[in-house]
Amino acid sequence: MSPRALSWLAGITLIAVIAAAAAVMQRQSANQIDFEPQLLFPELKERVGAIAKISLRQGDNEIVVAQTADGGWVMPDRGGWPANFETIRKAVLGMANLKAVERRTARAENHATLQLAPPEAPTGAGMQLALYDSDDAQIAAVIIGKVKSPGSGAQPGTAYGRRLGEDQVYLIAGEIAPSLDVSTWLDRALFDIRPERIMSLTVTPPIGRSFDIVRDSPEDEFKISEIPEGKEPVLPDIARNLAHSVVLLTLEDVRPASDIAMESPFISVHRMFDGMVLTTRAVETEAGRWARFEASFDDAQAERAREAGLFDKYTALLDAEEARAMVSAINERTGGWAFKVTGMKAADMTRDYFSLFKTKSDADPAQENPFAFPPR
């Protein structure tokens, strides 16, 4: 082919490329022309009071919260345990304030690439947030797809999104990442026991000997009642940590008690100076550590504390009426439920006696292991 022919062919190719690019730019410009940023759901704020159910779904994971007849919010798939209203409020207001800032593709075949296929689709990778009224009629629903910027502080995040049932895609700005962590949707509070009230702890593991952690007054440090010869606590604060395992306790998950087998539990009995008694039954399962709680009242201990003048000296202690009221409140709150607990508090609820100790640093290794080789 002659140089002239090659030049002619190259020119034709360049013109074709420019024309194609111009066509793409023209389509993009057509998408943007006369588009002003606007609320994705402009009427939602006026209908917030009608919302009675929220569904958040991504893949096989789904969180549902529903309003009860008395106006409270619960999680039906957690047996009706109360939901965290602050998380609900944040999700609803976040959806009401979502803004469409740019108009993008309206081609359904592009949805999967932008993670905007519905969750039930094989390619569905986006997050679907839907609001319903008391008749289960949909008020608003959005699919939030590929994130463009996650947002931080006062700066809103941006992502591709579309209204459910519509092909038109927008770049949306606002609260683009509602949490699928079930613990954020649960009312996590269980009870609050002041540490000054705790007098002793008796632990009975499913295997091995039981043990006690005690102190004589709210001012004293907790001590393990019996320490084996040649051993010392594995941590300086291990006794206090175990005694405080029920202080400011929160849950990570919850199920009806019948859903969690409580075979061979660790049984911990916390006794308070003011007479309240809290019994914990905890088990380790493949799904984590789960616990059940039951409170009672010891009149004799309350009387001993009164005779010793503890109520006058320590204001954190509850009088008999207050302690009995707390017993009733704990049993009403926790009765019939099993709670997943995590972190060090969960670990401390499932410790056996020998896990509390280590060999003394100045002990003879041969006392610990008579078959050990002598030091060189």
MIPAMAR-343284 format. One record per residue (C-alpha): x, y, z; residue in one letter. Coordinates in steps of 0.05 Angstrom, whole numbers. Example, Ala and Ser with C-alpha at 12.3 -4.5 7.8 and 13.67 -1.06 7.14 Angstrom:
<rs>
        X        Y        Z   residuo
      246      -90      156         A
      273      -21      143         S
</rs>
This chain:
<rs>
        X        Y        Z   residuo
        0        0        0         M
       28       68      -19         S
       46      121       33         P
      -10      164        5         R
      -61      109       16         A
      -36       97       86         L
      -43      170      103         S
     -113      171       75         W
     -132      109      117         L
     -102      139      180         A
     -141      202      169         G
     -206      164      161         I
     -192      125      225         T
     -177      188      265         L
     -242      220      241         I
     -280      158      263         A
     -248      159      332         V
     -263      233      341         I
     -335      222      319         A
     -344      165      369         A
     -314      206      425         A
     -359      264      407         A
     -420      219      408         A
     -402      194      478         V
     -391      265      502         M
     -456      287      471         Q
     -493      231      508         R
     -459      250      573         Q
     -476      323      562         S
     -548      305      546         A
     -550      268      613         N
     -525      330      650         Q
     -563      384      612         I
     -610      425      655         D
     -599      377      715         F
     -598      411      782         E
     -579      373      846         P
     -642      351      880         Q
     -668      306      935         L
     -673      235      912         L
     -739      228      951         F
     -767      299      955         P
     -832      278      990         E
     -801      231     1041         L
     -793      281     1097         K
     -868      293     1097         E
     -881      218     1104         R
     -831      201     1158         V
     -887      192     1209         G
     -919      138     1165         A
     -857       93     1165         I
     -871       28     1202         A
     -818      -19     1175         K
     -747      -13     1149         I
     -710      -66     1109         S
     -635      -62     1095         L
     -609     -116     1049         R
     -544     -135     1015         Q
     -536     -203      984         G
     -562     -255     1033         D
     -557     -208     1092         N
     -619     -172     1113         E
     -638     -130     1173         I
     -711     -114     1187         V
     -738      -68     1241         V
     -812      -58     1252         A
     -856      -12     1293         Q
     -903      -42     1345         T
     -974      -22     1360         A
     -950       21     1419         D
     -900       59     1375         G
     -837       22     1396         G
     -788       -9     1348         W
     -765      -82     1349         V
     -726     -132     1308         M
     -773     -188     1287         P
     -717     -236     1267         D
     -688     -227     1337         R
     -752     -250     1371         G
     -778     -179     1377         G
     -720     -151     1418         W
     -722      -74     1421         P
     -685      -38     1366         A
     -638       22     1373         N
     -680       83     1357         F
     -619      126     1343         E
     -596       80     1288         T
     -667       80     1259         I
     -670      156     1261         R
     -602      162     1227         K
     -622      114     1172         A
     -689      148     1157         V
     -661      219     1159         L
     -601      197     1118         G
     -647      169     1064         M
     -692      231     1066         A
     -631      275     1056         N
     -599      236      999         L
     -585      282      940         K
     -580      265      866         A
     -522      309      845         V
     -510      283      775         E
     -552      243      726         R
     -516      183      697         R
     -535      124      654         T
     -606       99      646         A
     -585       33      614         R
     -606      -27      656         A
     -548      -68      627         E
     -500      -21      663         N
     -530      -33      732         H
     -488      -94      749         A
     -423      -57      733         T
     -443       -1      781         L
     -465      -52      834         Q
     -537      -30      825         L
     -570      -96      807         A
     -624     -115      859         P
     -599     -158      917         P
     -637     -219      894         E
     -602     -218      826         A
     -540     -263      816         P
     -500     -199      803         T
     -533     -160      859         G
     -477     -129      901         A
     -509      -64      922         G
     -545      -46      986         M
     -620      -38      984         Q
     -655        6     1036         L
     -730        5     1035         A
     -783       39     1078         L
     -854       14     1086         Y
     -918       38     1119         D
     -962       -1     1167         S
     -997      -36     1108         D
     -930      -59     1082         D
     -935      -12     1023         A
     -869       15     1000         Q
     -857       89     1015         I
     -787       94      986         A
     -731       48      966         A
     -661       60      941         V
     -604       15      916         I
     -536       43      934         I
     -480       16      891         G
     -407       30      877         K
     -379       83      924         V
     -342      140      891         K
     -320      174      956         S
     -335      147     1026         P
     -343      215     1059         G
     -313      237     1125         S
     -335      284     1180         G
     -381      337     1152         A
     -364      317     1081         Q
     -419      272     1052         P
     -401      209     1015         G
     -418      198      942         T
     -439      134      907         A
     -479      110      847         Y
     -552       99      865         G
     -621       91      836         R
     -692       89      860         R
     -717       17      863         L
     -760        3      801         G
     -725       56      759         E
     -668       47      710         D
     -642      118      716         Q
     -576      121      755         V
     -552      182      793         Y
     -490      201      830         L
     -519      210      899         I
     -490      245      960         A
     -504      236     1034         G
     -508      177     1081         E
     -487      123     1032         I
     -466       68     1080         A
     -519       46     1130         P
     -492       -9     1174         S
     -508      -82     1164         L
     -477      -99     1232         D
     -537     -125     1271         V
     -508      -99     1337         S
     -517      -27     1313         T
     -591      -39     1303         W
     -603      -71     1371         L
     -617      -36     1436         D
     -553      -62     1467         R
     -562      -40     1540         A
     -574      -96     1590         L
     -562      -68     1659         F
     -514      -23     1697         D
     -484      -49     1761         I
     -439       -1     1798         R
     -372      -34     1813         P
     -373       -9     1885         E
     -433      -53     1899         R
     -398     -119     1882         I
     -377     -159     1943         M
     -358     -228     1915         S
     -360     -274     1856         L
     -367     -350     1857         T
     -352     -386     1792         V
     -370     -459     1779         T
     -341     -482     1712         P
     -372     -542     1675         P
     -307     -580     1688         I
     -258     -569     1745         G
     -262     -537     1812         R
     -302     -476     1831         S
     -269     -413     1858         F
     -285     -349     1895         D
     -264     -277     1885         I
     -276     -235     1947         V
     -265     -170     1984         R
     -286     -145     2052         D
     -309      -75     2035         S
     -322      -32     1973         P
     -254        2     1985         E
     -214      -63     1982         D
     -184      -96     1922         E
     -212     -162     1897         F
     -172     -225     1913         K
     -175     -297     1890         I
     -192     -335     1953         S
     -143     -392     1942         E
      -79     -390     1900         I
      -41     -455     1885         P
       29     -461     1912         E
       81     -435     1864         G
       30     -396     1824         K
       10     -323     1817         E
      -47     -288     1781         P
      -37     -288     1706         V
      -52     -213     1706         L
      -48     -164     1764         P
     -121     -144     1755         D
     -150     -212     1737         I
     -192     -216     1800         A
     -221     -147     1790         R
     -233     -161     1716         N
     -275     -222     1731         L
     -313     -187     1786         A
     -328     -129     1738         H
     -351     -173     1681         S
     -423     -150     1693         V
     -408      -76     1699         V
     -437      -35     1641         L
     -452      -99     1604         L
     -477      -93     1532         T
     -499     -145     1482         L
     -474     -159     1412         E
     -532     -203     1391         D
     -595     -233     1422         V
     -639     -293     1412         R
     -698     -324     1447         P
     -669     -369     1501         A
     -697     -431     1468         S
     -653     -418     1407         D
     -587     -426     1445         I
     -569     -491     1480         A
     -542     -476     1549         M
     -513     -544     1564         E
     -456     -548     1615         S
     -451     -473     1627         P
     -402     -433     1668         F
     -443     -409     1728         I
     -422     -344     1759         S
     -456     -315     1821         V
     -443     -241     1836         H
     -463     -220     1906         R
     -472     -147     1922         M
     -460     -114     1990         F
     -531      -88     1988         D
     -562     -158     1979         G
     -574     -163     1905         M
     -550     -228     1872         V
     -537     -237     1797         L
     -529     -307     1769         T
     -498     -314     1700         T
     -498     -377     1658         R
     -449     -373     1600         A
     -431     -422     1545         V
     -380     -423     1489         E
     -408     -443     1421         T
     -385     -441     1349         E
     -426     -378     1343         A
     -391     -344     1401         G
     -403     -337     1476         R
     -475     -332     1499         W
     -502     -317     1568         A
     -567     -316     1608         R
     -579     -275     1671         F
     -624     -280     1732         E
     -626     -233     1791         A
     -650     -245     1863         S
     -646     -212     1931         F
     -612     -236     1995         D
     -647     -206     2055         D
     -595     -232     2104         A
     -538     -198     2067         Q
     -577     -133     2063         A
     -587     -136     2139         E
     -513     -149     2151         R
     -495      -89     2109         A
     -545      -46     2147         R
     -517      -69     2215         E
     -446      -54     2191         A
     -466       17     2170         G
     -447        6     2097         L
     -508       42     2070         F
     -488      106     2107         D
     -415      101     2085         K
     -423       80     2012         Y
     -475      118     1972         T
     -469       71     1912         A
     -504       16     1951         L
     -579        9     1939         L
     -629        6     1995         D
     -674      -55     1999         A
     -730      -23     1959         E
     -683        1     1904         E
     -646      -66     1901         A
     -711     -105     1895         R
     -734      -58     1840         A
     -669      -71     1802         M
     -678     -146     1811         V
     -747     -140     1779         S
     -721      -95     1723         A
     -664     -143     1705         I
     -709     -204     1705         N
     -760     -168     1662         E
     -707     -144     1614         R
     -668     -210     1607         T
     -717     -265     1624         G
     -728     -312     1565         G
     -669     -286     1526         W
     -598     -308     1511         A
     -546     -255     1496         F
     -483     -257     1455         K
     -427     -221     1491         V
     -358     -208     1463         T
     -290     -181     1484         G
     -256     -190     1550         M
     -320     -191     1590         K
     -343     -252     1551         A
     -276     -285     1561         A
     -278     -271     1635         D
     -347     -304     1640         M
     -318     -369     1614         T
     -253     -377     1653         R
     -236     -439     1693         D
     -195     -439     1756         Y
     -126     -455     1728         F
     -131     -403     1673         S
     -125     -351     1727         L
      -53     -368     1744         F
       17     -372     1718         K
       81     -400     1748         T
      114     -351     1795         K
      172     -315     1762         S
      219     -337     1818         D
      192     -409     1821         A
      236     -469     1806         D
      217     -495     1736         P
      226     -566     1762         A
      168     -555     1811         Q
      123     -538     1752         E
      148     -595     1708         N
      190     -649     1743         P
      210     -676     1675         F
      240     -610     1650         A
      314     -609     1632         F
      356     -572     1684         P
      382     -503     1664         P
      451     -502     1632         R
</rs>
